Amino acid sequence: SGAILITDKELSSWQLSNPVGYADWFKTRMLVQYNAKRMLVAESLRASVQEVPDYKVKTPLQRSIQILKRHRDIMFAADRDDSPISIIISTLAALAYNNEADLLYALQNIVNGMSRYIENRDGVAWVTNPVNPLENFADKWQKHPQREAKFRQWLRQIQTDMDTALRKSDVGDMAESLKPRFGDRIINGAVSKAFPASYGTASAVLSAAPYINISKPSRPWGM
């Protein structure tokens, strides 16, 4: 249900896709936090839960994906052709997400867990479409092996960047360590929004960063 046929410029053929089914699957991966946050929004608007539109609700999974994509955009600003594609980032992040309520914990667990969901099938890297097991979102990696190498390089880099930021106790040092990977405007805005805050410095800034308009939603559920 919801499946469609789409063209592929490289293959010059019809490929099966299911964007509606994918959006439904994605929602199930964050359903606990989605329902909880939807109730909070309803209370703040003095409306019923049914009256709250989807775009009003942003879960830690969606915020984490925004942060990951911003980091990707900065790191691959001069290398768009081999930049990690959004559907792979969204799928692996959703698989690694365990409905953590805290954004920082969610982001840490996602970043540390994404690589576990990259399969190896007879020497071929697979990121399976969860609603179409015959589709490999990483199918271009076999023809362009540098894309897999750069994806794994990016994943290692964001792990390193987060670890470095979390070890900083000084706000200024922490902000400076994040700016090269997220941009001056985003980090400056996040710092001004996050402080004074009631919890750790890096946690405060990373938690505030998604609210500084770091990316434009282009797919269902803000992926």
N, C-alpha and C positions, 0 to 999 in steps of 0.2 A: 504494500500500500504506500502510495506516495512516490514510487519509483518513476524516473523519467530517463530518456535517452539524451545524451549530450554529445557534441562533437569534440574531438581531440585534434588540435592543430598539428601535432607531431605524428599521430597515427593515421590521420585522415579517415577516421572511422567513427562509428557510434559507440559510446561507452555508457554503461548503466550507472545511474546515480540516483540518490534518494535523499534530497536535502530535507524534506519534511520528516522522514524517518530519523535522519541524523539529529535534527533539532530535538525530536522527542527523546532520543537516547541521551543526548547531552543533558537534557533536563533531569532525567532520572539519576544522573551522576551527582547532582547537587540538590536533590529534592528536599532533603531534610533542612538544609540551610535556606533554600528557596522559600519553603513554606513558613519557616520561622521569620525570615525577614519580610515576607509579604504581610504577615500578621502585624509586625511592627509598623510597617508603612500604613496599613489600614488604620491602626490606632492613631497614628500621627495625623492622618487626613480625616479622622472621624468618619470613615467609610467602612463598608463591608469588605471582607477579603475578596469577594468576587468582583468588586468594583475596581480593584487595584490592577492596572495594566502591567504587563510583563516588563516594559521598559523602566518602570519605577523601581524594580527590584534588581539589585546587584549583589551576587553572592561572592564569598572569598575566591571561589573558582574563577568566576568571570574577572574579578579584579586581578587575580594572579596572572591570567592570560594577557590582560592589558599590559601588565608590567613586563612579562616575558617578551611580548611583541615590541614594546618600546625598546627594550634592551637589544633585541634583534635588529631593529631598524637603525639604531645608532651604530652597532658593530658592523653592519653590512651596508652602510650608506654608500660606499664606493664599489659594492659588489652585489648588485641586486639580482643578477642572474643566478647566483649560487646561494642566495639568502634562504634560510630555512622557511618553508612555506607554512602559512597559517593553519591549514587543515591538519598538518602533522603536529604542530605545537598544540593545537586545541585538543586533538584526540589523545595524545600522550598525557597531557595535563589532566584531562578528565579521567583517564584511567588511573592516574596516580593520586587523584584527590580522594580523601576519605571523609568528606563533609566536616572538615575542621571549621570551627566557628571563627577562629582568629586568623586574620589575613597572613600574618608573618609565619605562623606555624604551617598554614596551608601552603604558602609559597615555598618554604623550606622542604616540606615533604614532597611537593610536586617536583621541584628541581632535582631532588635526590632520587626520586623514583621513576622519572620518565624513561630512562634508558632501559629499565627492566621490561618495558612493553614493546621494545623493538625486537622482533623475532628474527631468527636465522633459519631459513628454509632452504636446505641444500646449498648453502653458500650465498643465498640471496636475502638481503635485508627486507623485512616485511613490517609495515605498519598497517594492520588490517582495518578496513572500514568496518566499524562495529555493526552496521546494518546491511552490509553486503560482504560476506567473508571472502568472495572471489576477487574483491578489489583491494589492491595494494596501494595505499597512498604514497608509498615510497618507491613506486615502480620506476621513476626517473633516475633513481640512484644507481641502478645497474648500468644504464647508458652513460651517466655522468657521475662516476664514483667520487669525484671531488665534493659533490653535494652532501653525501653521507659523511665524509671526513669533516667538512665544515660544520655540519649540524652537530656532530659530536664535539668539535672544537668549541662551538658556541655554548653548548651545554656545560662543558667544563669551565668555560670562562664565567658564566653567570654564577656557577657554584662558588668559584673563587672570589668573585666580586661580592657576593652576599656574605661569605665567611669573613672577608676583610672588613666590610662595613660593620658587621655585628661585633667585631672585636674592638671597635673604636669606642672610647668612653667620652671623648670630646665631640661636641656637636659639629664644630667647624671642621675637624679632621674627618669625621664621618661623612659630612656633606661633600667635601672635596673628593673623597674616595669614590663617591657615587656619581659625581657629575660627568666624568668621561663616558660612562655607560648609559646614562639616562638624560643627559643634557642639563645645562645650567638652569634654564627656565623652570624645568620640572622640579629639580631638587630645591632651588630657591623657594619656589612656591610651596613645596611640601614642607620645608622647614618652617616657613612663616605660618603655615596652617597648623602644624603639629605642636608647636611650642607656645606657651608652656604645656607640657603633657604629663600624664601621670605614670608613664612607663618608659622603658628604655629608649635611648636616642634613635638607634637604627630602626627599631620596631616602630617608633612614632613616625618617622619620615617615610618608611616604606608603606605604612598603613595609610598615610595621607596622600601619597603620590598619585594613586589612581583617581583621586578626586580633582586633580589639576588638569583635566582634559588631556590625558596623555595619548589617547588614540581615538579614532573615529570608528564606531561600530559599523561593521560591514557584513556581518553574518548573524544568523539567529542566535539569540541569547548573548550577544556582545562578544562573540568569539573572535 
